[in-house]
Amino acid sequence: MDENNLKHLTNTSRIIQGQNADIADFPWQVSLRTSSDSHTCGGIILTDTWILTAAHCTQGSGYTIRVGSTNRNNGERYQVRRVINHANYNDGSGTIANDISLIELSSSLSFGSTVAPISLPPAGQLFESASCVITGWGRTCGTCGLPTILQKLNTLALRNTECANYMSPISGVNLLSSHICVHNQNSNPQDGACNGDSGGPMTCTISGQTYVAGVTSWVISSQSTGCLPNYPSVYTRVTSFLSWIRLYVSGV
């Protein structure tokens, strides 16, 4: 497989065909910031001191977060105490495994209408064919800059067998049970996640309760055009890491 076909969703890609979102509808959404206070990835509030994100987003240092604002450059800024990357994170050929990390904050978040945690899903919940939402500040087209306003996209969770079928034209892609995919196969095929959305949430509502089902991880891309939204977007499946999360985060 051409190594350019498998691509993290870092700060050079997008939510394609998304709509402007209100942070009050997604108060768990975080902007992960570089040392220069630039948006680099998304994140997900689990408690007042713990943020969930993707391990490929936290391979550096000097991070902070911003919360509570639809505008990615506003919101209250918090310092990071430590980052815990999954020990088995692997950015290898053909797959990206264990792409998950935890961020502990130096001080507690103040919860309100625009800053709030999201629930972890029940063990064993597969979210197959569930209606879900992805959110982020990633690019809205291949040559666009990052949007100022948070974007959202309603989408569908796939069975992994369905996802593998969509990926089959790309040789060498290895989809794992710890991945979960979304794709609007029955509507506009040109929508999905891309860079800048990494580490952000895929949320699904089951029986009136909203859970974080996935952490934005990777897509198929080409060297010339970037992310290819006609293929599913791939997320780290949160239920595969519940025990790992609870090693560090109590009360979730």
C-alpha positions in Angstrom: 0.0 0.0 0.0 1.2 3.5 -0.8 2.0 5.0 2.5 0.2 8.2 1.5 -3.1 6.3 1.4 -3.4 6.1 5.2 -3.6 9.4 6.9 -4.1 10.8 10.4 -6.6 13.6 10.7 -4.2 16.3 11.9 -4.4 20.0 11.3 -4.5 19.9 7.5 -7.8 18.4 6.8 -11.6 18.7 7.4 -15.2 17.9 8.2 -16.6 17.8 4.7 -20.1 19.0 4.0 -20.6 19.8 7.7 -22.8 22.6 9.2 -22.1 25.2 11.8 -22.6 23.9 15.3 -23.4 25.4 18.6 -21.0 24.5 21.5 -24.0 24.3 23.8 -25.1 21.2 21.8 -21.7 19.7 22.1 -20.3 21.0 25.4 -17.8 18.1 25.7 -15.9 19.4 22.6 -12.3 20.6 23.2 -9.8 22.4 21.1 -6.3 21.0 21.7 -3.7 23.8 21.3 0.0 23.9 20.5 2.5 25.8 22.5 1.7 28.8 20.3 -2.0 28.5 21.0 -2.9 27.2 17.5 -5.6 24.6 17.1 -4.1 21.2 16.3 -6.7 18.6 17.3 -10.0 18.0 19.0 -10.7 16.4 22.4 -13.5 15.1 24.5 -14.3 16.1 28.1 -14.7 13.0 30.4 -14.5 14.7 33.8 -13.5 18.1 35.2 -9.8 17.2 34.9 -9.6 14.5 32.2 -9.8 14.9 28.4 -9.8 12.1 25.9 -8.1 12.5 22.5 -6.0 10.6 19.9 -2.5 9.5 20.6 -1.2 10.8 17.3 -2.3 14.3 18.5 -0.2 14.2 21.7 3.3 13.1 20.5 4.8 16.5 21.3 4.7 18.8 24.3 3.5 22.2 25.5 -0.2 21.5 24.9 -3.1 23.5 26.4 -6.8 23.2 25.7 -9.7 25.7 25.1 -13.3 24.9 26.1 -16.7 26.5 26.0 -16.7 28.3 22.7 -18.0 27.6 19.2 -15.2 29.8 18.0 -12.0 27.7 18.1 -9.8 30.6 19.1 -12.0 31.7 22.0 -13.1 29.9 25.2 -11.3 29.5 28.4 -7.7 28.2 28.2 -6.4 25.4 30.6 -3.0 24.1 31.2 -2.1 20.5 30.8 -0.6 18.6 33.7 0.3 15.4 31.9 -0.4 13.3 28.8 -0.9 9.6 28.9 -0.5 8.0 25.5 -1.6 4.3 25.1 1.6 2.2 25.5 0.7 0.2 22.4 0.0 3.1 20.1 1.3 2.1 16.7 1.3 4.1 13.5 2.3 1.2 11.3 1.9 0.3 7.7 -1.7 -0.5 6.8 -3.2 0.4 10.1 -3.1 2.7 13.0 -3.7 0.9 16.3 -4.5 2.1 19.9 -4.7 5.7 18.8 -5.9 7.0 22.1 -4.6 9.2 24.8 -5.7 10.9 28.0 -4.9 14.5 29.1 -4.9 15.5 32.7 -5.5 19.2 33.4 -3.6 21.3 35.9 -6.9 22.7 37.2 -10.5 21.7 37.2 -13.0 22.8 34.5 -16.0 24.9 35.5 -19.0 23.0 34.1 -22.0 24.9 32.7 -24.2 25.0 29.6 -21.2 25.1 27.2 -18.7 23.0 29.2 -19.8 19.5 30.3 -18.6 15.9 30.2 -20.0 13.1 28.0 -20.7 9.6 29.1 -18.6 6.6 28.2 -20.6 3.9 26.4 -21.7 0.6 28.0 -19.3 -2.3 27.5 -20.3 -4.3 24.4 -22.2 -1.5 22.7 -21.3 -1.7 19.0 -23.4 1.2 17.7 -24.0 -0.7 14.5 -26.1 1.3 12.1 -26.6 4.0 14.8 -27.2 7.6 13.9 -24.2 9.5 15.1 -22.6 13.0 14.9 -19.0 14.0 14.3 -17.7 17.4 15.3 -14.6 19.5 14.9 -12.7 22.5 13.5 -11.0 20.6 10.7 -10.9 22.0 7.1 -14.2 22.2 5.2 -12.5 21.6 1.8 -9.1 20.4 0.6 -7.6 23.8 0.1 -9.5 25.8 2.7 -8.1 27.1 6.0 -9.5 25.9 9.3 -13.0 27.1 10.0 -13.5 29.5 12.9 -16.8 28.0 13.8 -17.3 24.4 15.1 -18.6 22.1 12.4 -21.0 19.1 12.8 -22.0 16.3 10.5 -24.8 13.7 11.0 -23.6 10.3 9.9 -24.1 6.6 10.3 -22.0 4.1 12.1 -21.0 1.0 10.0 -20.6 -2.6 10.9 -16.9 -3.3 10.5 -17.6 -5.8 7.7 -19.4 -3.0 5.9 -16.4 -0.7 6.5 -14.0 -3.3 5.2 -16.0 -3.6 2.0 -15.8 0.1 1.4 -12.1 0.0 2.0 -11.5 -3.0 -0.2 -10.3 -1.0 -3.3 -7.4 0.2 -1.3 -4.9 -2.7 -0.9 -3.2 -3.3 2.5 -5.7 -1.5 4.8 -6.0 -3.4 8.0 -9.2 -2.6 9.9 -9.2 -3.7 13.5 -12.0 -4.6 15.9 -10.9 -1.6 18.0 -11.8 0.6 15.1 -15.3 2.0 14.3 -16.3 3.6 11.0 -18.8 6.2 9.8 -20.0 6.8 6.3 -23.1 8.3 4.8 -23.4 5.6 2.1 -27.1 6.5 1.4 -26.6 10.2 1.0 -23.8 12.5 0.0 -20.7 10.4 -0.4 -18.5 13.4 -0.3 -18.8 14.1 3.4 -16.7 12.9 6.4 -13.9 13.9 8.7 -10.4 15.1 7.7 -7.4 16.9 9.3 -8.0 19.2 12.2 -10.8 16.9 13.4 -8.4 14.3 14.9 -8.9 13.4 18.5 -12.5 14.8 18.5 -15.7 13.0 19.2 -17.9 10.6 17.3 -21.1 10.7 19.4 -24.1 8.4 19.1 -27.4 8.5 20.9 -29.0 5.2 22.1 -32.4 5.2 23.9 -32.1 8.9 24.6 -28.6 8.8 26.0 -25.6 10.3 24.1 -22.2 8.5 24.4 -18.8 9.0 22.9 -18.5 6.1 20.6 -15.2 7.0 18.8 -12.2 9.2 18.8 -11.3 10.6 15.3 -8.3 8.8 14.0 -7.7 8.3 10.3 -9.0 8.3 6.7 -7.9 7.2 3.3 -6.1 10.0 1.5 -4.1 10.7 -1.7 -1.0 12.7 -1.9 -2.5 15.1 -4.5 -6.0 15.7 -3.1 -5.7 14.9 0.6 -8.6 13.1 2.4 -10.9 11.1 0.2 -14.4 11.4 1.7 -15.9 8.7 -0.5 -14.2 6.2 1.9 -15.4 5.8 5.5 -13.8 7.8 8.3 -12.2 5.6 10.9 -12.3 6.2 14.7 -10.8 4.5 17.7 -13.6 2.5 19.3 -14.0 3.7 22.8 -15.6 0.5 24.2 -12.3 -1.3 23.3 -10.5 0.9 25.8 -12.9 1.3 28.7 -10.6 -0.6 31.1 -7.6 1.4 30.0 -9.4 4.7 30.5 -10.6 3.6 34.0 -7.1 2.8 35.1 -6.5 6.6 35.2 -10.0 8.2 35.3 -12.2 7.5 38.2 -16.0 7.9 38.3 -16.6 7.3 34.6 
